Amino acid sequence: MKNINLIILGLITLFFSVSCGNEETAVKACFTTSVAEANVGDEITFTNCSGNAASYTWDFGDNSSIATDESPKHIYTVAGEYIVKMEAANDKGVNTTSQMIIVAESPISTAENIIIVGAGAAGLAAAKKLEEKGISYQILEATDKLGGRIQKNKNFADFPIDLGAEWIHADKSLLNYLINQPGTEPNVETVLYQPLDVKLVVDNNVSQIPTQEMVDYYADYITEYKFKNTTWFDFINENFTQNVAQNIVYNSKVTSIDYTGDQVVLTTENGTEYQAAKVILTVSVGVLKSNAITFTPSLPAEKIAAIQAVEFLPGFKLFMKFSDQFYPDVIAIGELGGEKSYYDVAYGKDAQDHVLGLLAIGNSTEEYYALANSDSIVSAVIQELDGYFNGQASQYYLGSYIYENWTQQTYTQGTWTSDFESSSDDLNASLDDKVYFAGETYNGYGFTPVQGSYIIRGSVQSAILSGYDVVNEITE
Ligand SMILES: Cc1cc2nc3c(=O)[nH]c(=O)nc-3n(C[C@H](O)[C@H](O)[C@H](O)COP(=O)(O)OP(=O)(O)OC[C@H]3O[C@@H](n4cnc5c(N)ncnc54)[C@H](O)[C@@H]3O)c2cc1C
């Protein structure tokens, strides 16, 4: 009997020790979150670390249905502070734990809600960045082509001609940097632009600048390159349009931007309305100055003042074909690097054709703009060149030219700005974090070398980098 009692006692002891062991294995609710703070639209993962649980219920605190997954994912659609409660259960009991999740308003709350105005370098770069981030967007472009101030003509001569931007105002290695490629040698052929045969015209007196002076000039000046057999347009077209070009809505001139509500409303000239949570405006400073776009509410006074203060130069390019090269590499009028210069467009290129270019900007354009038409401008230019080169311009002129007047381009209204003085935060500041500015309103790289080169304002590279940066600002 004693033995039986001992056995019973032993069983009871065993029972209690198992029972005590169950206390150790009692259900314990536990979870971690992939983030403690998120944006509306972000997917949050809740990772289960519960002990001894057989089932779970999750209440995300936003009136969404209760989840029963072990480690669910959840997306909040409204900003706020949410208590997430999780119950872990087994057949012995239930244990509860909770955590707070802070959900902020997302800069991008729904798909397809970023609109870029303008398909120039800045707009295409912004689009490329959005594409990489998997964010949907549309580009509204006023004209029927992409590139903005980057355009080419491939029929005029036996080499393609840059009608707008032409020089790479930097070391060629910057090209790789702009498209996020490793290495310093771009996969497109370039030409170091350091012409040594340069004439200077002051008060109609022509003189040759000594070679050594030019060598010294280049030593002090920024290094410049040109594309050898291609153009800036080809570079942009090849590197920035993949999957992007299909999102451009051409012939869509934006005439008004209303940023009163949560969604920005853009209206185009043909009356079509677009809505977007964010807008990236890349039109030139010239277009902003012309008030071609009406803003509601109207632009802040500081923004208007900043736009008016920044210089935006009028200008044109003229390309003339000759049967012989009677001219040097460069004819600088007034001063080297000044407002007006003639240049051998074929410098360093694989070309047989002789094309002389005239780049006139700022005040130097006035004498030409006073003339009746482009034919009169060409006549005046030939006459001027005849004066410098003993009538050789008339002798060799083949009668064909391209006149690209950027001042009269409605959607550009000039050439560029190299006005560093007037740069200001006001010029670039967003409108209520809804309408962002890119292009030459942006001067983030004015004084910081990138890849050993200064990113000068009003250049293609500053337009591209402004496009990248504005997307990072919006999305991060
Ligand atoms: C003659 C000339 C020579 C130059 N030379 C050089 C050079 O050698 N090297 C260099 O680096 N840079 C040069 N530049 C400057 C360079 O071209 C520009 O800085 C750069 O291309 C600007 O790009 P962006 O995208 O900011 O603006 P843009 O190219 O002007 O693009 C803006 C786009 O917005 C569109 N748009 C305008 N208004 C509206 C609207 N209301 N609705 C919808 N779309 C609209 C326009 O059609 C355009 O496509 C030159 C420019 C010119 C004109």
Ligand as a Chemical Component Dictionary entry (heavy atoms), coordinates in Angstrom:
data_LIG
# 
_chem_comp.id                   LIG 
_chem_comp.type                 NON-POLYMER 
_chem_comp.pdbx_formal_charge   0 
_chem_comp.three_letter_code    LIG 
# 
loop_
_chem_comp_atom.comp_id 
_chem_comp_atom.atom_id 
_chem_comp_atom.alt_atom_id 
_chem_comp_atom.type_symbol 
_chem_comp_atom.charge 
_chem_comp_atom.model_Cartn_x 
_chem_comp_atom.model_Cartn_y 
_chem_comp_atom.model_Cartn_z 
_chem_comp_atom.pdbx_ordinal 
LIG C1  C1  C 0 22.024 78.344 -77.930 1  
LIG C2  C2  C 0 22.306 77.580 -76.679 2  
LIG C3  C3  C 0 23.578 77.088 -76.454 3  
LIG C4  C4  C 0 23.871 76.386 -75.281 4  
LIG N1  N1  N 0 25.103 75.865 -75.129 5  
LIG C5  C5  C 0 25.346 75.033 -74.088 6  
LIG C6  C6  C 0 26.551 74.287 -74.044 7  
LIG O1  O1  O 0 27.386 74.391 -74.943 8  
LIG N2  N2  N 0 26.737 73.462 -72.995 9  
LIG C7  C7  C 0 25.815 73.329 -71.999 10 
LIG O2  O2  O 0 26.049 72.553 -71.062 11 
LIG N3  N3  N 0 24.650 74.018 -72.023 12 
LIG C8  C8  C 0 24.388 74.849 -73.052 13 
LIG N4  N4  N 0 23.192 75.501 -73.146 14 
LIG C9  C9  C 0 22.265 75.433 -72.002 15 
LIG C10 C10 C 0 21.527 74.104 -71.947 16 
LIG O3  O3  O 0 20.992 73.809 -73.199 17 
LIG C11 C11 C 0 20.411 74.222 -70.920 18 
LIG O4  O4  O 0 20.928 74.647 -69.677 19 
LIG C12 C12 C 0 19.689 72.899 -70.665 20 
LIG O5  O5  O 0 19.463 72.203 -71.869 21 
LIG C13 C13 C 0 18.385 73.229 -69.966 22 
LIG O6  O6  O 0 17.619 72.063 -69.792 23 
LIG P1  P1  P 0 16.234 72.163 -68.992 24 
LIG O7  O7  O 0 15.610 70.838 -69.034 25 
LIG O8  O8  O 0 16.477 72.780 -67.675 26 
LIG O9  O9  O 0 15.361 73.231 -69.793 27 
LIG P2  P2  P 0 14.776 73.131 -71.273 28 
LIG O10 O10 O 0 15.713 72.435 -72.166 29 
LIG O11 O11 O 0 14.382 74.510 -71.635 30 
LIG O12 O12 O 0 13.501 72.202 -71.120 31 
LIG C14 C14 C 0 12.269 72.708 -70.705 32 
LIG C15 C15 C 0 11.168 72.029 -71.504 33 
LIG O13 O13 O 0 9.936  72.554 -71.050 34 
LIG C16 C16 C 0 9.079  72.738 -72.170 35 
LIG N5  N5  N 0 8.103  73.765 -71.801 36 
LIG C17 C17 C 0 8.284  75.095 -71.694 37 
LIG N6  N6  N 0 7.139  75.685 -71.307 38 
LIG C18 C18 C 0 6.221  74.699 -71.157 39 
LIG C19 C19 C 0 4.854  74.681 -70.753 40 
LIG N7  N7  N 0 4.203  75.793 -70.443 41 
LIG N8  N8  N 0 4.225  73.487 -70.713 42 
LIG C20 C20 C 0 4.879  72.336 -71.021 43 
LIG N9  N9  N 0 6.172  72.313 -71.408 44 
LIG C21 C21 C 0 6.826  73.476 -71.462 45 
LIG C22 C22 C 0 10.017 73.174 -73.273 46 
LIG O14 O14 O 0 9.446  72.966 -74.546 47 
LIG C23 C23 C 0 11.231 72.304 -73.000 48 
LIG O15 O15 O 0 11.174 71.098 -73.710 49 
LIG C24 C24 C 0 22.864 76.194 -74.311 50 
LIG C25 C25 C 0 21.578 76.672 -74.538 51 
LIG C26 C26 C 0 21.291 77.350 -75.706 52 
LIG C27 C27 C 0 19.906 77.826 -75.954 53 
# 
loop_
_chem_comp_bond.comp_id 
_chem_comp_bond.atom_id_1 
_chem_comp_bond.atom_id_2 
_chem_comp_bond.value_order 
_chem_comp_bond.pdbx_ordinal 
LIG C1  C2  SING 1  
LIG C2  C3  SING 2  
LIG C2  C26 DOUB 3  
LIG C3  C4  DOUB 4  
LIG C4  N1  SING 5  
LIG C4  C24 SING 6  
LIG N1  C5  DOUB 7  
LIG C5  C6  SING 8  
LIG C5  C8  SING 9  
LIG C6  O1  DOUB 10 
LIG C6  N2  SING 11 
LIG N2  C7  SING 12 
LIG C7  O2  DOUB 13 
LIG C7  N3  SING 14 
LIG N3  C8  DOUB 15 
LIG C8  N4  SING 16 
LIG N4  C9  SING 17 
LIG N4  C24 SING 18 
LIG C9  C10 SING 19 
LIG C10 O3  SING 20 
LIG C10 C11 SING 21 
LIG C11 O4  SING 22 
LIG C11 C12 SING 23 
LIG C12 O5  SING 24 
LIG C12 C13 SING 25 
LIG C13 O6  SING 26 
LIG O6  P1  SING 27 
LIG P1  O7  DOUB 28 
LIG P1  O8  SING 29 
LIG P1  O9  SING 30 
LIG O9  P2  SING 31 
LIG P2  O10 DOUB 32 
LIG P2  O11 SING 33 
LIG P2  O12 SING 34 
LIG O12 C14 SING 35 
LIG C14 C15 SING 36 
LIG C15 O13 SING 37 
LIG C15 C23 SING 38 
LIG O13 C16 SING 39 
LIG C16 N5  SING 40 
LIG C16 C22 SING 41 
LIG N5  C17 SING 42 
LIG N5  C21 SING 43 
LIG C17 N6  DOUB 44 
LIG N6  C18 SING 45 
LIG C18 C19 SING 46 
LIG C18 C21 DOUB 47 
LIG C19 N7  SING 48 
LIG C19 N8  DOUB 49 
LIG N8  C20 SING 50 
LIG C20 N9  DOUB 51 
LIG N9  C21 SING 52 
LIG C22 O14 SING 53 
LIG C22 C23 SING 54 
LIG C23 O15 SING 55 
LIG C24 C25 DOUB 56 
LIG C25 C26 SING 57 
LIG C26 C27 SING 58 
# 
